[in-house]
Amino acid sequence: MTTWQGWHRFATTDPPAPPRPGDPPRSTEERLAYHSAFVTIHTHAISQLATQVRTLMILGRHQQTTARPSLIVTGPAAAGKTTALLNVGRTCHLAHTRKNLPPPGSAHPTAPVAYVLVPPGATAKTLITEFARYLGIPVAARMTQTQIPDAVCHTYTQAGVQLVLIDEIHRLNPRTTTGAQPADLLKDLTERLPATFVYAGINVTDTPLFSGTRGAQLAGRATLITCGPLPTRHGTREPFRDALDLTHHTPGTLPRHAPYLHQRTAGRIGSLTRLIRQAAITAIHDGTERITKTTLDAVQLDHLAEQHNRPTRNR
């Protein structure tokens, strides 16, 4: 998804849909593929991010003199930050393309959304190269540090980019010489591009990103949205109730195990969805076609979740 073609394919492909009453049964392979991708659980953070992005895009639409206000999605690993980022990006992409059909004879649609990953050990040049790669902007070895951002800003503006999503922002460290340069580059891009910037990273407030002069500038322009652990229960909503495609699973089984599921995953939505997906795939493979506590117990989760549970589960 870090190229326009890949992003466009992601944004315009219908997300996985749960089985509906009356639909013909899916094949085993179809059901395995469905549980592998699975549905997106719309958490409070996703709803909050969607509302904030919509508001800030309107707020910054006609702003000309200074950098537009931005957003930072933060939280621990496996808390759903990237999922929230991609979800709001897809929504923006589809809303824009529905309202702005390409003119007759146009070979390429506009590109309302850009998605960029901060590379490990990012320098200003490697970061701006990621921006260029997204829209296929050629970067020659002889191009200077000024020429590449100029080409990126020109092409992004011509392509109509309105929303820039930058993931893994915690990889930047403005306290170092190499880390300060990409931080300054991002500040420059926010002032030159007519777009709203949304960043996502692990526990951003605990990193050097918010320290010093550069950190103060970022903090003064960005609204923070936290993807924290989910509560054991939140109202009466049961997000997985009808999402599973298992022939013998009884709806309502998973909510009865809510305290157990919360303890196993520490409330992390990423760990929770992985647990459910793996249990469903196991149930298809072994022919039981249902998820029980025994099935869930047999699933080995990501190391972060297992490490969290080790003292409790050994007692």
Residue pairs with C-beta under 8 A, 6 or more apart in sequence:
1 7
1 10
1 86
1 115
2 115
2 116
2 117
2 130
2 133
2 134
3 133
3 134
3 136
4 111
4 114
4 134
4 135
4 136
7 89
7 93
7 113
7 114
7 115
7 134
8 93
8 109
8 111
10 86
10 90
11 89
11 90
11 93
11 94
11 113
12 93
12 94
12 97
15 37
15 39
15 40
16 34
16 37
16 38
16 39
17 39
18 39
18 242
18 243
18 244
18 245
19 26
19 242
19 245
25 247
26 34
26 245
28 284
31 245
31 246
31 284
32 281
32 284
34 245
35 244
35 245
35 277
35 280
35 281
35 284
36 277
36 281
38 243
38 273
38 276
38 277
39 243
40 46
40 83
40 87
41 80
41 239
41 240
41 269
41 273
42 87
42 239
43 80
43 84
43 227
43 230
43 269
44 234
45 73
45 75
45 79
45 80
45 84
45 225
45 226
45 227
45 228
46 80
46 83
46 84
46 87
46 88
48 225
49 71
49 73
49 84
49 85
49 87
49 88
49 198
49 225
50 87
50 88
50 91
52 71
52 223
52 225
53 71
53 88
53 92
53 163
53 196
53 198
56 68
56 69
56 70
56 71
56 196
56 223
57 92
57 162
57 163
57 196
59 68
59 69
60 68
60 69
60 194
60 196
61 194
66 191
67 187
67 190
67 191
67 221
68 190
68 194
68 195
68 196
68 197
69 196
69 221
69 222
69 223
70 190
70 196
70 197
70 198
70 199
70 221
70 222
70 223
71 196
71 197
71 198
71 199
71 222
71 223
71 224
71 225
72 169
72 198
72 199
72 200
72 201
72 204
72 218
72 222
72 223
72 224
72 225
73 81
73 84
73 85
73 198
73 199
73 200
73 201
73 225
73 226
73 227
74 81
74 200
74 201
74 202
74 203
74 204
74 205
74 224
74 225
74 226
74 227
75 81
75 202
75 203
75 226
75 227
75 228
76 202
76 203
76 227
76 228
76 229
76 268
77 202
77 268
77 270
77 304
78 268
78 269
78 270
78 271
78 302
78 304
78 305
79 227
79 228
79 229
79 268
79 269
79 270
80 227
80 268
80 269
80 270
81 167
81 200
81 201
81 202
81 227
82 167
82 200
83 269
83 270
84 200
84 225
84 227
85 115
85 165
85 167
85 198
85 200
86 115
86 165
88 165
88 198
89 113
89 115
89 163
89 165
92 112
92 113
92 162
92 163
93 112
93 113
96 110
96 112
96 113
96 162
97 109
97 110
97 112
100 110
100 112
100 160
102 108
102 109
102 110
110 159
110 160
111 135
111 156
111 159
111 160
111 161
112 160
112 161
112 162
112 163
113 161
113 162
113 163
113 164
113 165
114 131
114 134
114 135
114 156
114 161
114 163
114 164
114 165
114 195
115 134
115 165
115 167
116 127
116 130
116 131
116 134
116 164
116 165
116 166
116 167
117 130
117 166
117 167
117 168
118 127
118 130
118 166
118 167
118 168
118 169
118 171
118 172
118 182
119 126
119 127
119 130
119 171
120 171
121 171
121 178
122 171
122 172
122 178
122 179
122 182
123 178
123 181
123 182
124 145
124 181
124 182
124 184
124 185
125 145
125 148
126 182
127 182
127 185
127 186
128 148
128 149
128 152
128 185
129 139
129 148
131 137
131 152
131 156
131 189
132 138
132 139
132 148
132 151
132 152
133 139
135 152
135 155
135 156
135 159
137 151
137 152
137 155
139 148
139 151
143 151
149 185
149 188
149 189
149 192
152 189
153 189
153 192
153 193
156 164
156 193
156 195
157 193
157 194
161 193
161 195
162 194
162 195
162 196
163 195
163 196
163 198
164 189
164 193
164 195
164 196
164 197
164 198
165 198
165 200
166 186
166 197
166 198
166 199
166 200
167 199
167 200
167 201
168 200
168 201
169 199
169 200
169 201
169 204
169 209
170 201
170 202
170 203
170 204
170 207
170 209
171 201
172 179
172 182
172 183
172 209
173 179
173 207
173 208
173 209
174 180
174 183
174 208
174 209
174 211
174 212
174 214
174 215
175 208
175 211
175 212
179 208
180 214
183 209
183 214
183 218
184 214
186 197
187 214
187 217
187 218
189 197
190 197
190 221
199 222
201 207
201 209
204 210
204 224
205 224
208 215
209 215
209 218
210 216
210 218
210 219
227 269
228 267
229 266
229 267
229 268
230 262
230 267
230 268
230 269
230 272
231 262
231 267
232 258
232 259
232 262
232 267
233 258
238 252
238 254
238 255
240 254
240 276
241 251
241 252
241 254
241 255
242 251
244 276
244 280
244 291
245 280
246 280
246 283
246 284
246 289
246 290
246 291
247 289
248 288
248 289
248 290
249 283
249 289
249 290
249 291
250 290
253 290
253 291
253 292
254 261
254 276
254 291
257 293
257 296
260 293
260 296
261 272
261 275
261 296
263 309
263 312
264 271
264 275
264 296
264 301
264 305
264 309
265 271
265 272
265 275
265 301
265 305
266 305
266 308
266 309
268 304
268 305
270 302
271 301
271 302
271 304
271 305
274 301
274 302
275 296
275 299
275 301
275 305
276 291
278 299
279 291
279 295
279 296
279 299
280 291
282 295
282 298
282 299
283 289
283 290
283 291
283 295
288 295
300 306
301 309
